[in-house]
């Protein structure tokens, strides 16, 4: 009586499982990672400099952060890779601007005055005037 008969599998399945155990140490093939390795890795000098720069200027857009990386490190990266790298640290422009408005009283006052006047962020009128 063979292992295939006892386990209830075919001979080819048993030989494939044995080959995988010899090659990988597990009966299943490890998951293949796809894609290109990120140029901005966590705990990297580039990412640390970018986070420091965003601490000083929290209102930068992603394309401006790409320009900063190009100017500082002469490294071409995409806005998507910058976004993914900043997601690791739970960074977003919205959260950072909210913190900045809380820190600087002038910005907070300016923001509330615009809201009272009926302006949104893009300076278009939100209120409907009834005449």
Residue, then its C-alpha position, 0 to 999 in steps of 0.5 A: x500500500x502506497x502513501x497515495x492510497x492512504x492519503x487518498x491523493x494521486x501519485x502525481x500530487x504526492x510527488x509534487x508535495x514532496x518536491x515542494x517540501x524539498x525545495x521550499x520546506x512547505x507543501x505549498x509553493x510560496x507566494x510570488x511577489x510581483x512588481x518592481x521594488x520601491x525606490x522609497x523604502x520605509x526607514x530610508x534616508x529619502x523617506x525621512x527627509x521627505x517626512x521632515x520636509x512635509x513637517x515644515x511644509x504640510x500643504x505640499x501636493x504629491x507632485x511637489x514632493x516628487x520635485x523635492x525628491x528629484x531636487x534633493x536626491x536626483x532620483x526620479x519617482x512616481x507620485x504613486x510610489x510617494x503616496x504608497x510610502x507615505x501611507x505606511x506612516x498614515x500620512x495624508x494631506x488632509x490630516x496634516x493640514x488639520x494639525x497645522x490649523x490647530x497649531x497656528x492660530x492665524x491659519x485657524x482664524x483665517x479658515x473660520x473667517x472664510x467659512x463664515x463668509x461662505x467660501x469653500x477651500x477653492x474660494x467659490x461661493x457656497x451660500x445661496x443668496x436669496x434676493 
